[in-house]
Amino acid sequence: MKQSGQTWPPVEVEPVEPHPDAPGPGSKLGVHYDECFGCGDDVDAGLHIRSTVGEGRVVHSRFTVTEAHQGAPGLAHGGLLACAFDEALGSTVGNLLRRPAVTGRLETDFRRPVPVGSTLHIAAKLDGMAGRKIYVSAEGRLDAEDGPVALRARGLFVTVEFEHFTTHGDTNALEKFKATRRGEPAKDWDINP
């Protein structure tokens, strides 16, 4: 993939296949944390992104831009759109590879304005791995999966151990997260801030 004049991924990578226990095509992905700004249900002005696994190494995500997401009057805030891509790319990494990872780099190219009331359809894919580095890219289209391209993004995610979150995260938030997961099997891989 070429974006901003640079070949992507920028280094030689190994092909990456979804984990054997990754959700299969057609699976709707759940909220990984109720208070996540990207996918959570408990954040009123959050993005409330919903995602479904597609064929191969692709995850399809969508969210509707509300008045709370404005930058310029009537248009989505650019930083908020970058946040949506961070969530979609991170969800792709976390769900398909089933390992914790954090954003190392995120590039977003804005191609056209995204109006309030429109729905952004994001198709994110795994592009390859080099050691702990995972390269992913995405395209966002307006109001339909085949609508006009509004944004393109690519990101570098870095796999981390679960201790990354316990060392650097808020202890109260982690306890709240654990409380919401009681009775479920341990899934430390789905923590993807």
N, C-alpha and C positions, 0 to 999 in steps of 0.2 A: 504494500500500500504506500502510495506517495501522498504526503500531506505537507504543506508548507515547504515543499522543495526537498524534503529529506526522505530517504528510503526508510520504511518501517517493517520490522524492527531494525534499530540502528546497529545491531550486532548480530553475529551468527547465533542462531537459536536452534534448539531441538524441537521437533514437533511435540505438541502436548495433546494428550487425549483425556477426555473426562475420566474421573475416578470411577472404578467399577460400581461403587455404591451411589454415584451421582443420580439425581432425579432424571428420569428419561424424558424424551420428547413428549410434549403435551402437558407435562407436570406444571401445575401452578405453584409458584414458590411463595412460601409464607413469609410473614414478618419475622425478621431475626431478632428484633428487640422493639417492644412497644413504644419506647421513647426515642427511637431513631428518627431523625429529621427527614430522612429519605423515604423510608418505608413504613415507619411506625404509625399506629392508629391513635396514639395518645398525644400527638402534637397537632394542635388545631390548624396552624398555618403551615404544617409540614407538606411534603410533596405527595405523600400517600402513593408512592410508586408501586405498581403491581407488575409482576414478572412471570413469564412462562418460558419453560425450556423449549427451544426449537431443535431442529435437526443438527447433528454434528456438534460443533463447539460454539453454538449461538444461544444467547438468551434474549428474549424480546421483552422490553419493559415499556410502560406507558404511564404518563401522568398528565393531568389536565391543569393548565395554568389558571390560577385564580387571581382575584384582585390583590390578595395578600402577597403575591409573588412578583408584583410590579417593580420595575426600575423607573423607566420613563413612563409617562401616563399611557396606560393601555397596552404596555409591552412588558414581557418577562424581563426580570433583572438578569444581566449577563452572568453574574457570579452565582446566582441561583441555578441557572442552566448548567454551569460547570459542575455545581453540586449534584444535579440530577445525573450527569454523566459519571461522576465519581461513584455514585450509588449504583448505577447500572453496571459499570465495569467491575466494581467490587463484588457485586452480587454474582456476576458471571464467574469470577475467580473463586469466590467462597463456595458457591453451590456446585460448580462443575469439578473443581479440584478437591473440594472438601478439606481445605487446610486454611488456617488463619493467615491473612496477608494484610498489609497496609499499603496505602498509596505512597509511592516514592516520587512520582512525577505525573502530572496531568496536563495535557495540551488540549485546548479547545479552539476550533476554528468556527467562527460565527459566519454563516452564509446568508441568512435572511432573518428578519425580525420574527419573533414568536409572540403573537398577540394573546392578551388575556382571553380566556375562553377556548383557546385551541388546545388540542391534545397532541403531545409530543410522543411519537413512537420511536423507541430507541432499540436498535439491533446491535448487540455487543458480542464480540467473538474473541476467543483465545487465539493469539497469533504465534506464541512460542515461549520457550523457557530457556534461560541461561543460568544455571546454578539456582540461586534463590530468587532470581528475577523472573517475573512473569509479565509478558507483553500482551496487551489487549487493545482493541480498537472498537469504535462504535460510530454509527451514523444515526442521526435523529431526523425524522421526517414529520411534516406537519399534517395532522388530522387523519392520516391513513398510513398503513405500512408501505404503500407505494406513493405517498404524497411527495411534495417537493422537499429536497434536502434543506434543512434549516441549520444543522450543526454537524460537525464531525469532531471526534475526539480520539485520543489515544493515551494510554497510560502505562506506566511501569508500576507494578505492584511487587512488594518484597515479602516473601514468606517469613513469618516470625513464629516463635514459640508462644504458647498460651501465656507464659509469664510476662510477655510484653504488656498484656492488658492488666494483669494483676499488679505489675510494678508501676505502670504509668497511668492507669485508670483511676477513677474516683472509687474508693472502697464502697461507699454507699450505693453508687450506681451498680457496681458489680454484684453486691448483695441483693439488690432489687432484681437484677437480671436472673440470678440464681433462683430467687423465690418464684419467679414466673415460670421457671423450667422444672420445678419440682415434679417428680413422677415421670419425667421424660428421660430417655437415655442421654448420657453425657454427649454433647455436641459442641466441643470447644471450637470446632472449625467454622461454625456459623457466626462467630463474633467478627464482624467486619465493619469497623467504624467508618 
